[in-house]
Every structure is written in C-alpha cells, then in structure tokens.
Amino acid sequence: MRGVAAVIVWLGLIVLALPVAAQIPATCAVPPATLTFESSKCERTFTAKEGQRKPDSYLLAVSWSPGFCGRVSPEKPQFNWQCQKNSFAWVVHGLWPQYNTGGWPEYCQDTAGVPAALVREQLCFIPGDQLVQCAWAKHGTCTPFTQDEYFAKTRAVFNSINFPSALSEQLKKEGKIKTQELLDALQKANPTVPANSIALSCRDRRFFQEVRFCLNTDLKPQQCQNVRKSCTAPTLFVGKPTVKKDESHAKTY
C-alpha cells in the first residue's frame, strides 16, 4: 500500500499506521489483505448515461461518523468497519461533480470495479468497500480523472480542510449545536475558504448528517451555486435521532 509506514495484525483485521494527515486517523483497522471483497463492482444496478456534459463544479461531502453510526445497525458487515472496528469523527461520503445551474451528472460510463488494493487504501477515510465502489461508479466516471487520480484528489481535498478537535469533542459530548455556531466554527478554522462555500445537510431539517464544501473544477473552494442547504432549524442534533432508525440512506451513494 502506498504511503503505509507500518502494518500490524489485530483481531483478524489489519491496523494501518499511516502518515499523520489533517483528517485521516494515524491508525485505522481495515480487513486483512486476504479479503478481496466479494463484489468487484458497485452492487447498485445502473445503466451508463452517455452524453452528459462536463461538470461545472464539485462538492466534497464529509459526514459526521458518530451520527451515522447512531442511525444504523453497527454490527452489520457493511457498517462494522466504520462503527465498531474504528472510531472515526469525520469521513468522506464522496467527491461529487455538479452543474452550477442545478443537478449533476452520474453514472457517465460503464466501468470496471475499483481493485481491492485501491479500495483498501481508501478505507481509513471512505469507510466502506461499497461506498468506495459506488463513489467511483456514480461520481468518478463523470470526472476527467482516472480511478487513482479520483481517490487521490478526494484525499487531498479532504486533508486540506481543518475540522477543529474542539468542535468534534463538542459534538460528541453535547450531541447538539447551534446551526450558525457550527458554520462559524468551520469558517474560522478555514479562513481561506470563501464565505458561503459551506453547506450543511440534515434529515428533517434538524438531524445533522454532513458538511458539503463547494469547489471549482480545480478543486479549490468557491461559493456554492444552487446547492441545497437542508439544515434550516436553529439547533441541530448530531447524535442518534429520536426517530425510527432508517438505514435506507446507506444505499444512497
């Protein structure tokens, strides 16, 4: 694996000791190298949609992992690495091409699955093999990047963003935060990011799910254009919601 400093076998998993990065944890448990992943492609059935125009911009969607793990059954295999074998704070949901007039391209071409070795390289910040596979199939195929480039650029953008540890600790401890307080904390921690280039995504207006960073085609921050901001409640809840558990979103890649 590129950039790996050490590999330690632990409880049937591999603990990867990685170079310290801005958001990716210094160590992360992933399945052993002998696991090649049963599905070599995105399990979601789709038909390639040819002829879609090139994206005008991008979104980097970053999820709050403790909130996600509170909404699903962590013992299930597809969530086990993220929610039981590891303890993540912020993780990548995807790097998504967008149109500035609204909408986005998706599934732009038939594609081979992401090789197991490349999948494994992403699991410390995109914590799910199918999440990796479908990120490429749905979104990566609509970019000018190769598979390696797409994930390398996703990693680089993620690492360029600062999520202050005080904010993460507050979210874990209190389970809620004022909407504007969350936006202000992110803006203060990233002073070079333009105003109005950060959008928050929620379920039912108040259950915080993720932060979306608006980027230009050079993957540099820009003001959001026609990006839905669904966290409209003044206070957001970031832990387990007091509504019926819903795992359907886990299949929305």
Secondary structure, DSSP 8 states (H G I E B T S, - for coil): -TT--EEEEETTEEEEE----SSS-SEEEE--TT---S-SS-SS-----TT----SEEEEEEEEHHHHHHHS-TTSHHHHHHHTS---SEEEEEEEEE-TTS------S------HHHHHHHTTTS--HHHHHHIIIIIGGGSS--HHHHHHHHHHHHHHS---HHHHHHHHHHSEEEHHHHHHHHHHH-TTS-TT-EEEEEETTTEEEEEEEEE-TTS-B---SS------SSEEE-SS-SS----GGGG--
